[in-house]
Amino acid sequence: MALAFDEYGRPFIILREQEKKSRLQGLDAQKANIAAGKSVARILRTSLGPKGMDKMLQSPDGDVTITNDGATILELMDVDNQIAKLMVELSRSQDYDIGDGTTGVVVLAGSLLEQAEKLLERGIHPIRIAEGYEMASRIAVDHLESISTKYEFSATDIEPLVQTCMTTLSSKIVSRCKRALAEIAVKAVLAVADLERKDVNLDLIKVEGKVGGKLEDTELVQGIIVDKDRMLYIEKCANSKAVTIFIRGGNKMMIEETKRSIHDALCVARNLIINNSIVYGGGSAEISCSIAVDAAADRHPGVEQYAIRAFADALDAIPLALAENSGLPPIDTLTVVKSQHVKENNSRCGIDCNDVGTNDMKEQNVFETLIGKQQQILLATQVVKMILKIDDVITPSEY
């Protein structure tokens, strides 16, 4: 720090800021970035699946939020690290585009970073790892397309839509009422949907809540609520398609979490109307993709094949986390399901989180939308590639 004077004799201070900046370069920078990304993924890993744990977050003004929704957890966390902020953005992108799978996308990205770290230690260049991941993501997305099935439904037969929304709600606090809430969500979406054009305007669906009553008292109003206290509402107007989902619950926290859960269910129903292809859940799609990607690695003679194999291993993080969160031995459970996939050539085998007695996700009615699952893989790969390409981190010193 030095004192200098301008042409009018006024003093000013010169700070030798550049010297005081901290700087990480090369492998050290990549490892620090990977560690930051992995720490965020580790927080969300325990919240994945129907038996996932909830997080309690307190805001500076004392408001408490209890949730296991990935996007909400990361939104409310006070994150300073720039790489950790990228993971927050990743979850937000999944929430904005798809509305579901916000926890899974971050867990997958964390697993991809973990595998990349092992490859970097073996001396493989980060650009080659990024290129291998890009190839693997294309193989996985194409494979998802090949194992997907069309799920036919109509305005009169809404059961397929209800079943898919129930899968989304089964990991939430509101899971005990998942059937009733899934039906409300589907009816609300169909009320504002144009099935011929495959178009849904979710802005026409309003979600309101009022403390009091039971969760089972939640109802769909075919119109808008004017006054919540006196319960005045206008419904069945000739020129309006607007509907309102009116949530009841014992406390404010329950109502807020139900609103978030309903939002996910509405998005899943919308996605199915736009594209009615589904893949089976319970980690079955990831296991199937892992096997396909691993087999495809042999067709690539370059260094990229190591990254492609690492991508296949990273995909196993989702079923492993599902098994772990359900109190099952993760490695043993995954090994049994994977061998079943190969022996029976059955891409529907997943983790039996609810201990039903069968690994077949079709029998358990556990579905996810194809576009949601594809988006998860593409977004996670994109962010990991971005992180791997950073080899210099310059941060200002703290005064």
C-alpha positions as CSV (number, residue, x, y, z in Angstrom):
1,M,0.0,0.0,0.0
2,A,1.4,3.4,-1.0
3,L,0.3,7.1,-0.6
4,A,0.4,9.2,-3.8
5,F,-0.9,12.7,-4.8
6,D,-2.8,13.8,-7.9
7,E,-2.1,16.9,-9.9
8,Y,-4.1,19.1,-7.5
9,G,-2.3,17.8,-4.5
10,R,-5.1,15.5,-3.3
11,P,-3.8,12.3,-1.6
12,F,-4.9,8.8,-2.7
13,I,-3.9,5.3,-1.8
14,I,-2.5,2.8,-4.2
15,L,-3.2,-0.8,-3.3
16,R,-0.8,-3.5,-4.7
17,E,-3.8,-5.8,-5.1
18,Q,-2.4,-8.1,-7.8
19,E,0.4,-9.4,-5.5
20,K,-2.1,-10.2,-2.8
21,K,-4.5,-12.2,-5.0
22,S,-4.5,-15.9,-4.3
23,R,-4.1,-18.1,-7.3
24,L,-4.6,-21.8,-8.0
25,Q,-3.3,-23.3,-11.3
26,G,-3.3,-26.6,-13.2
27,L,-4.1,-29.8,-11.4
28,D,-4.5,-28.0,-8.0
29,A,-7.2,-25.7,-9.4
30,Q,-9.0,-28.7,-11.0
31,K,-8.9,-30.7,-7.7
32,A,-10.1,-27.7,-5.7
33,N,-13.0,-27.2,-8.1
34,I,-13.9,-30.9,-8.0
35,A,-13.8,-30.9,-4.2
36,A,-16.3,-28.0,-4.1
37,G,-18.7,-29.7,-6.6
38,K,-18.5,-33.0,-4.7
39,S,-19.3,-31.3,-1.3
40,V,-22.5,-29.9,-2.7
41,A,-23.5,-33.3,-4.2
42,R,-22.7,-35.0,-0.9
43,I,-25.3,-32.8,0.9
44,L,-28.1,-33.8,-1.5
45,R,-27.1,-37.5,-1.9
46,T,-29.0,-38.4,1.3
47,S,-32.2,-36.7,0.1
48,L,-32.5,-38.9,-3.1
49,G,-35.4,-41.3,-3.5
50,P,-38.6,-42.3,-1.7
51,K,-36.6,-42.9,1.6
52,G,-34.4,-39.8,1.3
53,M,-33.9,-37.7,4.3
54,D,-35.2,-34.1,4.7
55,K,-33.1,-31.0,5.4
56,M,-34.0,-28.2,7.8
57,L,-32.9,-24.8,6.7
58,Q,-33.2,-21.6,8.7
59,S,-33.1,-18.2,7.0
60,P,-31.4,-15.2,8.6
61,D,-34.7,-13.8,9.7
62,G,-35.6,-17.1,11.5
63,D,-38.0,-18.7,8.9
64,V,-37.6,-22.5,8.9
65,T,-38.0,-24.7,5.8
66,I,-38.1,-28.5,5.9
67,T,-37.7,-30.1,2.5
68,N,-36.0,-32.8,0.4
69,D,-36.4,-30.9,-2.9
70,G,-32.9,-30.5,-4.3
71,A,-33.6,-27.1,-6.0
72,T,-35.1,-25.7,-2.8
73,I,-32.3,-26.9,-0.6
74,L,-29.6,-25.4,-2.8
75,E,-31.7,-22.2,-3.3
76,L,-31.8,-21.6,0.5
77,M,-28.2,-22.6,1.2
78,D,-25.7,-19.7,1.6
79,V,-23.1,-20.7,-1.0
80,D,-19.9,-18.6,-1.5
81,N,-17.8,-20.9,-3.7
82,Q,-18.2,-20.1,-7.4
83,I,-18.1,-23.8,-8.4
84,A,-20.7,-24.7,-5.8
85,K,-22.8,-21.9,-7.3
86,L,-22.6,-23.7,-10.6
87,M,-24.1,-26.7,-9.0
88,V,-26.9,-24.5,-7.6
89,E,-27.5,-23.2,-11.2
90,L,-27.5,-26.8,-12.5
91,S,-30.3,-27.8,-10.1
92,R,-32.2,-24.6,-11.0
93,S,-32.0,-25.4,-14.7
94,Q,-33.4,-28.9,-14.2
95,D,-36.2,-27.3,-12.1
96,Y,-37.0,-24.7,-14.7
97,D,-36.9,-27.1,-17.7
98,I,-38.4,-30.2,-16.2
99,G,-39.6,-29.5,-12.6
100,D,-38.4,-32.9,-11.3
101,G,-35.1,-34.7,-10.8
102,T,-33.4,-31.7,-9.2
103,T,-31.6,-33.9,-6.6
104,G,-30.6,-36.6,-9.0
105,V,-29.0,-34.2,-11.5
106,V,-26.6,-32.8,-8.8
107,V,-25.8,-36.3,-7.4
108,L,-24.9,-37.4,-11.0
109,A,-22.7,-34.4,-11.6
110,G,-20.9,-35.0,-8.2
111,S,-20.3,-38.6,-9.2
112,L,-18.9,-37.6,-12.7
113,L,-16.5,-35.1,-10.9
114,E,-15.4,-37.9,-8.6
115,Q,-14.6,-40.2,-11.5
116,A,-12.9,-37.4,-13.4
117,E,-10.6,-36.8,-10.4
118,K,-9.3,-40.4,-10.6
119,L,-8.6,-40.0,-14.3
120,L,-6.7,-36.7,-13.7
121,E,-4.5,-38.4,-11.1
122,R,-3.7,-41.0,-13.7
123,G,-2.4,-38.2,-16.0
124,I,-5.2,-38.0,-18.5
125,H,-5.7,-34.5,-19.9
126,P,-9.0,-32.8,-18.7
127,I,-10.0,-32.0,-22.3
128,R,-9.8,-35.7,-23.2
129,I,-11.9,-36.5,-20.2
130,A,-14.5,-33.9,-21.2
131,E,-14.6,-35.3,-24.8
132,G,-15.1,-38.8,-23.5
133,Y,-17.9,-37.6,-21.2
134,E,-19.6,-35.9,-24.1
135,M,-19.4,-39.1,-26.2
136,A,-20.8,-41.2,-23.3
137,S,-23.7,-38.8,-22.7
138,R,-24.8,-39.1,-26.3
139,I,-24.6,-42.9,-26.0
140,A,-26.7,-42.8,-22.8
141,V,-29.3,-40.4,-24.2
142,D,-29.7,-42.6,-27.3
143,H,-30.0,-45.7,-25.2
144,L,-32.7,-44.1,-23.0
145,E,-34.7,-43.5,-26.2
146,S,-34.3,-47.2,-27.2
147,I,-35.6,-48.5,-23.8
148,S,-38.4,-46.0,-23.4
149,T,-42.0,-46.9,-23.9
150,K,-45.0,-44.8,-25.1
151,Y,-47.5,-44.3,-22.3
152,E,-51.0,-43.8,-23.9
153,F,-53.6,-41.7,-22.1
154,S,-56.6,-39.6,-22.9
155,A,-58.9,-37.1,-21.2
156,T,-61.1,-40.0,-20.1
157,D,-58.2,-42.4,-19.1
158,I,-55.9,-40.4,-16.8
159,E,-54.6,-43.4,-14.8
160,P,-51.2,-43.4,-16.6
161,L,-50.6,-39.7,-15.8
162,V,-51.7,-40.3,-12.2
163,Q,-49.2,-43.2,-11.8
164,T,-46.3,-41.1,-13.0
165,C,-47.2,-38.2,-10.7
166,M,-47.4,-40.6,-7.8
167,T,-43.8,-41.7,-8.5
168,T,-42.7,-38.0,-8.1
169,L,-44.7,-37.5,-4.9
170,S,-43.5,-40.8,-3.3
171,S,-40.2,-39.1,-2.2
172,K,-42.0,-36.1,-0.6
173,I,-43.4,-35.5,2.9
174,V,-46.8,-35.7,1.4
175,S,-46.4,-39.3,0.2
176,R,-49.2,-40.6,2.4
177,C,-51.7,-38.6,0.3
178,K,-49.8,-39.2,-3.0
179,R,-52.8,-40.8,-4.8
180,A,-55.2,-37.9,-4.0
181,L,-52.7,-35.2,-4.7
182,A,-51.6,-36.8,-8.0
183,E,-55.2,-37.0,-9.2
184,I,-55.7,-33.3,-8.3
185,A,-52.5,-32.3,-10.2
186,V,-53.5,-34.3,-13.3
187,K,-57.0,-32.9,-13.4
188,A,-55.6,-29.4,-13.0
189,V,-53.2,-29.9,-15.9
190,L,-55.8,-31.4,-18.1
191,A,-58.2,-28.5,-17.4
192,V,-55.7,-26.0,-18.9
193,A,-54.1,-28.3,-21.5
194,D,-54.7,-28.4,-25.3
195,L,-54.2,-32.1,-26.0
196,E,-54.3,-31.7,-29.8
197,R,-51.5,-29.2,-29.8
198,K,-49.7,-30.9,-26.9
199,D,-49.5,-27.6,-25.1
200,V,-49.9,-26.8,-21.4
201,N,-49.9,-23.3,-19.9
202,L,-49.1,-23.9,-16.2
203,D,-49.5,-20.1,-15.5
204,L,-53.3,-20.8,-15.6
205,I,-52.9,-23.1,-12.5
206,K,-52.8,-21.2,-9.2
207,V,-51.6,-23.0,-6.1
208,E,-53.0,-21.4,-2.8
209,G,-52.8,-22.6,0.8
210,K,-54.3,-21.9,4.1
211,V,-53.3,-23.2,7.6
212,G,-56.0,-25.4,9.1
213,G,-57.7,-28.6,8.3
214,K,-56.0,-31.8,7.1
215,L,-53.8,-32.4,4.0
216,E,-56.7,-34.7,2.8
217,D,-58.9,-31.6,2.6
218,T,-56.8,-30.2,-0.3
219,E,-59.2,-29.6,-3.3
220,L,-59.2,-28.5,-6.9
221,V,-61.3,-25.4,-7.5
222,Q,-62.5,-24.9,-11.2
223,G,-61.9,-21.2,-11.0
224,I,-60.1,-18.6,-8.8
225,I,-60.3,-18.0,-5.1
226,V,-61.2,-14.4,-4.3
227,D,-61.0,-14.5,-0.5
228,K,-59.3,-17.3,1.4
229,D,-60.7,-16.5,4.9
230,R,-64.3,-16.3,3.8
231,M,-63.7,-19.0,1.1
232,L,-65.2,-16.9,-1.7
233,Y,-64.4,-18.3,-5.2
234,I,-65.5,-17.8,-8.7
235,E,-65.7,-21.0,-10.7
236,K,-66.8,-22.5,-14.1
237,C,-66.6,-19.2,-16.0
238,A,-67.4,-19.5,-19.7
239,N,-64.3,-17.9,-21.1
240,S,-61.7,-18.8,-18.5
241,K,-59.7,-22.1,-18.1
242,A,-58.0,-21.0,-14.9
243,V,-58.1,-23.4,-12.0
244,T,-56.8,-23.2,-8.4
245,I,-55.4,-26.0,-6.2
246,F,-56.3,-25.1,-2.6
247,I,-54.0,-26.8,-0.1
248,R,-54.9,-27.3,3.6
249,G,-52.5,-28.4,6.3
250,G,-51.6,-28.2,10.0
251,N,-48.9,-25.6,9.7
252,K,-47.2,-23.2,7.3
253,M,-44.2,-25.5,6.7
254,M,-46.4,-28.3,5.6
255,I,-48.3,-26.1,3.2
256,E,-45.1,-24.7,1.7
257,E,-43.7,-28.2,1.2
258,T,-47.0,-29.4,-0.3
259,K,-46.9,-26.5,-2.8
260,R,-43.4,-27.5,-3.9
261,S,-44.5,-31.2,-4.2
262,I,-47.5,-30.2,-6.2
263,H,-45.3,-28.0,-8.5
264,D,-43.2,-31.1,-9.3
265,A,-46.3,-33.2,-10.0
266,L,-47.8,-30.5,-12.3
267,C,-44.5,-30.3,-14.2
268,V,-44.3,-34.1,-14.7
269,A,-47.9,-34.2,-16.0
270,R,-47.1,-31.4,-18.4
271,N,-44.0,-33.2,-19.6
272,L,-46.0,-36.3,-20.3
273,I,-48.5,-34.4,-22.3
274,I,-45.7,-32.8,-24.4
275,N,-43.9,-36.1,-24.8
276,N,-45.6,-39.3,-23.6
277,S,-42.4,-41.5,-23.5
278,I,-41.5,-42.9,-20.2
279,V,-38.6,-44.9,-18.7
280,Y,-38.8,-46.9,-15.5
281,G,-37.5,-45.5,-12.2
282,G,-35.8,-46.9,-9.2
283,G,-32.4,-46.5,-10.8
284,S,-33.2,-49.0,-13.6
285,A,-32.7,-46.5,-16.4
286,E,-29.2,-45.5,-15.0
287,I,-28.2,-49.2,-14.6
288,S,-29.3,-49.9,-18.1
289,C,-27.4,-46.9,-19.5
290,S,-24.3,-47.8,-17.4
291,I,-24.2,-51.3,-19.0
292,A,-24.7,-49.8,-22.5
293,V,-22.1,-47.1,-22.1
294,D,-19.5,-49.6,-20.6
295,A,-20.1,-51.9,-23.6
296,A,-19.7,-49.0,-26.1
297,A,-16.3,-48.0,-24.5
298,D,-14.5,-50.8,-26.4
299,R,-15.5,-49.3,-29.7
300,H,-13.4,-46.2,-29.0
301,P,-9.6,-46.8,-29.4
302,G,-8.4,-43.5,-27.9
303,V,-7.8,-42.3,-24.4
304,E,-11.5,-41.2,-24.3
305,Q,-12.5,-44.9,-23.6
306,Y,-11.2,-44.4,-20.0
307,A,-13.6,-41.4,-19.6
308,I,-16.5,-43.4,-21.2
309,R,-16.0,-46.2,-18.7
310,A,-15.7,-43.6,-15.9
311,F,-19.1,-42.2,-17.1
312,A,-20.6,-45.7,-16.8
313,D,-19.3,-46.0,-13.2
314,A,-20.7,-42.5,-12.4
315,L,-24.2,-43.5,-13.5
316,D,-24.2,-46.2,-10.8
317,A,-24.2,-43.5,-8.2
318,I,-27.9,-43.0,-8.5
319,P,-28.9,-46.7,-7.7
320,L,-26.2,-46.9,-5.0
321,A,-27.6,-43.8,-3.3
322,L,-31.2,-45.1,-3.6
323,A,-30.2,-48.4,-2.0
324,E,-28.1,-46.7,0.8
325,N,-31.0,-44.3,1.6
326,S,-33.4,-47.2,1.9
327,G,-31.2,-49.0,4.4
328,L,-30.1,-51.7,2.0
329,P,-26.4,-52.8,1.5
330,P,-25.6,-50.6,-1.5
331,I,-22.9,-52.6,-3.4
332,D,-24.6,-56.0,-2.8
333,T,-28.0,-54.7,-4.0
334,L,-26.6,-53.0,-7.1
335,T,-24.6,-56.1,-8.0
336,V,-27.7,-58.4,-7.8
337,V,-29.8,-55.9,-9.9
338,K,-27.1,-55.4,-12.5
339,S,-26.6,-59.2,-13.0
340,Q,-30.4,-59.5,-13.3
341,H,-30.3,-56.8,-16.1
342,V,-27.7,-58.7,-18.0
343,K,-29.1,-62.3,-17.5
344,E,-32.7,-61.5,-18.3
345,N,-32.0,-58.6,-20.7
346,N,-34.6,-56.7,-18.6
347,S,-34.1,-52.9,-18.5
348,R,-36.9,-52.5,-15.9
349,C,-35.0,-53.9,-12.9
350,G,-34.3,-51.3,-10.3
351,I,-33.8,-50.9,-6.6
352,D,-36.7,-52.1,-4.4
353,C,-36.7,-49.1,-2.1
354,N,-40.1,-49.8,-0.7
355,D,-39.4,-53.4,0.0
356,V,-42.3,-54.6,-2.1
357,G,-40.5,-57.9,-3.0
358,T,-39.9,-57.3,-6.7
359,N,-37.1,-55.5,-8.6
360,D,-39.4,-55.0,-11.6
361,M,-40.3,-51.3,-11.7
362,K,-43.1,-51.9,-14.2
363,E,-44.9,-54.1,-11.5
364,Q,-44.2,-51.4,-8.9
365,N,-45.6,-48.7,-11.2
366,V,-42.5,-46.6,-10.8
367,F,-42.1,-44.4,-13.9
368,E,-40.2,-41.2,-14.9
369,T,-40.5,-39.1,-18.0
370,L,-38.0,-39.7,-20.8
371,I,-37.3,-36.0,-21.4
372,G,-36.6,-35.5,-17.7
373,K,-34.1,-38.3,-17.5
374,Q,-32.4,-37.3,-20.7
375,Q,-32.2,-33.7,-19.5
376,Q,-30.5,-34.9,-16.2
377,I,-27.7,-36.6,-18.1
378,L,-27.2,-33.7,-20.6
379,L,-27.2,-31.0,-18.0
380,A,-24.9,-32.9,-15.6
381,T,-22.4,-33.6,-18.4
382,Q,-22.4,-30.0,-19.5
383,V,-21.6,-28.6,-16.1
384,V,-18.9,-31.2,-15.4
385,K,-17.2,-30.3,-18.7
386,M,-17.3,-26.7,-17.8
387,I,-15.7,-27.4,-14.4
388,L,-13.0,-29.6,-16.0
389,K,-11.9,-26.9,-18.4
390,I,-11.0,-24.4,-15.6
391,D,-7.3,-24.6,-14.9
392,D,-6.7,-21.3,-13.3
393,V,-8.6,-19.8,-10.3
394,I,-7.7,-16.2,-9.3
395,T,-9.4,-14.8,-6.2
396,P,-9.0,-11.4,-4.6
397,S,-7.3,-11.3,-1.2
398,E,-9.4,-10.7,1.9
399,Y,-8.7,-7.5,3.7
